[in-house]
Amino acid sequence: MLTLEWESEGLQTVGIVVIIFASLKLLHLLGLIDFSEDTVEDEMEMATVRHRPEALELLEAQSKFTKKELQILYRGFKNECPSGVVNEETFKDIYSQFFPQGDSTTYAHFLFNAFDTDHNGSVSFEDFVMGLSILLRGTVQEKLNWAFNLYDINKDGYITKEEMLDIMKAIYDMMGKCTYPVLKEDAPRQHVETFFQKMDKNKDGVVTIDEFIESCQK
């Protein structure tokens, strides 16, 4: 629920919290964080799907997961996504189940684009692993870099007021009744103005990655 304290601190905090919280729920719904001790399937089975992930040794070196964790993650991923990739509609379906009281379509779209790092219209196992590695075990700066990438909708290296407003509206739409008591219609825009007053240090109308990280760390 959006609290008054969060409102006073600026909705950027809510955005980051929802990113992590919703991403964890996405893992749960996909069966990716039930780290049981059951015997995992052999790596050779990975060849049976249309998209074959990179060697586990390479993913282990690139991420913050162990090989055992990667095997379990892949088992859950393959069970839910036999093709080896997740498309945007799957993201939207998952979030619609988790946020039935609101409309999560737009937020799911933005989040999908953040995970789809090569912008090919699908999220592979590698994309998931690298994104989750940052969200679950990354440093503060790595997580803030990831959050900045989410807010930077057109990926030009800057966050504009329009981009931040789109994200804020998407979060409010997704939370739906959880924002009770209902906030004023112009609340998202007011939060964006507060956000830029704190982060746009040189008052040029955009927030850079350096401004974003510096302000959040403070």
Contacts in CASP RR format, 6 or more apart in sequence:
PFRMAT RR
TARGET T0000
AUTHOR 0000-0000-0000
METHOD contacts of the structure
MODEL  1
MLTLEWESEGLQTVGIVVIIFASLKLLHLLGLIDFSEDTVEDEMEMATVR
HRPEALELLEAQSKFTKKELQILYRGFKNECPSGVVNEETFKDIYSQFFP
QGDSTTYAHFLFNAFDTDHNGSVSFEDFVMGLSILLRGTVQEKLNWAFNL
YDINKDGYITKEEMLDIMKAIYDMMGKCTYPVLKEDAPRQHVETFFQKMD
KNKDGVVTIDEFIESCQK
1 175 0 8 1.000
1 178 0 8 1.000
1 179 0 8 1.000
1 180 0 8 1.000
2 11 0 8 1.000
2 14 0 8 1.000
2 175 0 8 1.000
2 178 0 8 1.000
2 179 0 8 1.000
2 183 0 8 1.000
6 13 0 8 1.000
6 14 0 8 1.000
6 17 0 8 1.000
7 187 0 8 1.000
7 191 0 8 1.000
10 191 0 8 1.000
10 194 0 8 1.000
10 195 0 8 1.000
10 198 0 8 1.000
11 168 0 8 1.000
11 171 0 8 1.000
11 188 0 8 1.000
11 191 0 8 1.000
11 192 0 8 1.000
11 194 0 8 1.000
11 195 0 8 1.000
12 195 0 8 1.000
12 199 0 8 1.000
12 216 0 8 1.000
14 171 0 8 1.000
15 147 0 8 1.000
15 167 0 8 1.000
15 171 0 8 1.000
16 143 0 8 1.000
16 144 0 8 1.000
16 147 0 8 1.000
16 216 0 8 1.000
18 107 0 8 1.000
18 171 0 8 1.000
18 174 0 8 1.000
18 175 0 8 1.000
19 111 0 8 1.000
19 135 0 8 1.000
19 146 0 8 1.000
19 147 0 8 1.000
19 150 0 8 1.000
20 135 0 8 1.000
20 143 0 8 1.000
22 95 0 8 1.000
22 98 0 8 1.000
22 107 0 8 1.000
22 111 0 8 1.000
22 174 0 8 1.000
23 111 0 8 1.000
23 132 0 8 1.000
23 135 0 8 1.000
24 33 0 8 1.000
24 135 0 8 1.000
24 136 0 8 1.000
25 98 0 8 1.000
26 91 0 8 1.000
26 94 0 8 1.000
26 95 0 8 1.000
26 98 0 8 1.000
27 33 0 8 1.000
27 132 0 8 1.000
28 34 0 8 1.000
29 94 0 8 1.000
29 97 0 8 1.000
29 98 0 8 1.000
30 76 0 8 1.000
30 77 0 8 1.000
30 80 0 8 1.000
30 81 0 8 1.000
30 94 0 8 1.000
31 76 0 8 1.000
31 79 0 8 1.000
31 80 0 8 1.000
32 73 0 8 1.000
32 76 0 8 1.000
32 77 0 8 1.000
32 128 0 8 1.000
32 132 0 8 1.000
35 69 0 8 1.000
35 72 0 8 1.000
36 72 0 8 1.000
40 68 0 8 1.000
40 71 0 8 1.000
40 72 0 8 1.000
40 75 0 8 1.000
41 71 0 8 1.000
41 75 0 8 1.000
41 78 0 8 1.000
43 56 0 8 1.000
43 71 0 8 1.000
45 78 0 8 1.000
46 52 0 8 1.000
46 53 0 8 1.000
46 74 0 8 1.000
46 78 0 8 1.000
49 78 0 8 1.000
49 82 0 8 1.000
49 83 0 8 1.000
49 84 0 8 1.000
50 83 0 8 1.000
50 84 0 8 1.000
50 85 0 8 1.000
51 83 0 8 1.000
51 84 0 8 1.000
51 85 0 8 1.000
51 124 0 8 1.000
51 125 0 8 1.000
53 59 0 8 1.000
53 74 0 8 1.000
53 84 0 8 1.000
53 124 0 8 1.000
53 125 0 8 1.000
53 126 0 8 1.000
54 126 0 8 1.000
56 67 0 8 1.000
56 70 0 8 1.000
56 71 0 8 1.000
56 74 0 8 1.000
57 67 0 8 1.000
59 65 0 8 1.000
59 70 0 8 1.000
59 126 0 8 1.000
59 129 0 8 1.000
60 66 0 8 1.000
60 67 0 8 1.000
60 70 0 8 1.000
62 130 0 8 1.000
62 133 0 8 1.000
63 70 0 8 1.000
63 129 0 8 1.000
63 130 0 8 1.000
63 133 0 8 1.000
64 133 0 8 1.000
64 136 0 8 1.000
64 137 0 8 1.000
64 138 0 8 1.000
65 73 0 8 1.000
65 129 0 8 1.000
65 133 0 8 1.000
65 137 0 8 1.000
70 129 0 8 1.000
73 125 0 8 1.000
73 128 0 8 1.000
73 129 0 8 1.000
73 132 0 8 1.000
74 125 0 8 1.000
77 84 0 8 1.000
77 125 0 8 1.000
77 128 0 8 1.000
78 84 0 8 1.000
81 90 0 8 1.000
84 124 0 8 1.000
84 125 0 8 1.000
85 122 0 8 1.000
85 123 0 8 1.000
85 124 0 8 1.000
85 125 0 8 1.000
86 122 0 8 1.000
86 123 0 8 1.000
86 128 0 8 1.000
87 121 0 8 1.000
87 122 0 8 1.000
87 123 0 8 1.000
88 108 0 8 1.000
88 109 0 8 1.000
88 112 0 8 1.000
88 121 0 8 1.000
91 108 0 8 1.000
91 109 0 8 1.000
91 111 0 8 1.000
91 112 0 8 1.000
91 123 0 8 1.000
92 104 0 8 1.000
92 105 0 8 1.000
92 108 0 8 1.000
92 109 0 8 1.000
92 112 0 8 1.000
94 108 0 8 1.000
95 104 0 8 1.000
95 105 0 8 1.000
95 107 0 8 1.000
95 108 0 8 1.000
95 111 0 8 1.000
95 174 0 8 1.000
96 104 0 8 1.000
96 105 0 8 1.000
96 108 0 8 1.000
98 104 0 8 1.000
99 174 0 8 1.000
99 175 0 8 1.000
99 176 0 8 1.000
101 175 0 8 1.000
101 176 0 8 1.000
101 177 0 8 1.000
101 178 0 8 1.000
102 173 0 8 1.000
102 174 0 8 1.000
102 175 0 8 1.000
102 176 0 8 1.000
102 177 0 8 1.000
103 173 0 8 1.000
103 174 0 8 1.000
103 176 0 8 1.000
104 173 0 8 1.000
104 174 0 8 1.000
105 173 0 8 1.000
106 166 0 8 1.000
106 169 0 8 1.000
106 170 0 8 1.000
106 173 0 8 1.000
106 174 0 8 1.000
107 167 0 8 1.000
107 170 0 8 1.000
107 171 0 8 1.000
107 173 0 8 1.000
107 174 0 8 1.000
109 170 0 8 1.000
110 150 0 8 1.000
110 153 0 8 1.000
110 166 0 8 1.000
110 167 0 8 1.000
110 170 0 8 1.000
111 150 0 8 1.000
112 123 0 8 1.000
113 119 0 8 1.000
113 153 0 8 1.000
114 146 0 8 1.000
114 149 0 8 1.000
114 150 0 8 1.000
115 123 0 8 1.000
115 127 0 8 1.000
115 128 0 8 1.000
115 131 0 8 1.000
116 122 0 8 1.000
116 123 0 8 1.000
116 127 0 8 1.000
117 127 0 8 1.000
117 130 0 8 1.000
118 127 0 8 1.000
131 146 0 8 1.000
134 142 0 8 1.000
134 143 0 8 1.000
134 145 0 8 1.000
134 146 0 8 1.000
135 143 0 8 1.000
135 146 0 8 1.000
140 217 0 8 1.000
141 213 0 8 1.000
141 217 0 8 1.000
144 212 0 8 1.000
144 213 0 8 1.000
144 216 0 8 1.000
144 217 0 8 1.000
145 209 0 8 1.000
145 213 0 8 1.000
147 212 0 8 1.000
148 159 0 8 1.000
148 209 0 8 1.000
148 212 0 8 1.000
148 213 0 8 1.000
149 155 0 8 1.000
150 167 0 8 1.000
151 159 0 8 1.000
151 163 0 8 1.000
151 164 0 8 1.000
151 167 0 8 1.000
151 212 0 8 1.000
152 158 0 8 1.000
152 159 0 8 1.000
152 163 0 8 1.000
153 163 0 8 1.000
153 166 0 8 1.000
153 167 0 8 1.000
154 163 0 8 1.000
157 208 0 8 1.000
157 209 0 8 1.000
158 206 0 8 1.000
158 207 0 8 1.000
158 208 0 8 1.000
159 206 0 8 1.000
159 207 0 8 1.000
159 212 0 8 1.000
160 205 0 8 1.000
160 206 0 8 1.000
161 192 0 8 1.000
161 193 0 8 1.000
161 196 0 8 1.000
161 205 0 8 1.000
164 192 0 8 1.000
164 195 0 8 1.000
164 196 0 8 1.000
164 207 0 8 1.000
165 188 0 8 1.000
165 189 0 8 1.000
165 192 0 8 1.000
168 188 0 8 1.000
168 189 0 8 1.000
168 191 0 8 1.000
168 192 0 8 1.000
169 188 0 8 1.000
172 179 0 8 1.000
172 183 0 8 1.000
172 187 0 8 1.000
172 188 0 8 1.000
184 190 0 8 1.000
195 207 0 8 1.000
196 205 0 8 1.000
196 207 0 8 1.000
198 215 0 8 1.000
199 207 0 8 1.000
199 211 0 8 1.000
199 212 0 8 1.000
199 215 0 8 1.000
200 206 0 8 1.000
200 207 0 8 1.000
200 211 0 8 1.000
201 211 0 8 1.000
201 214 0 8 1.000
201 215 0 8 1.000
202 211 0 8 1.000
END
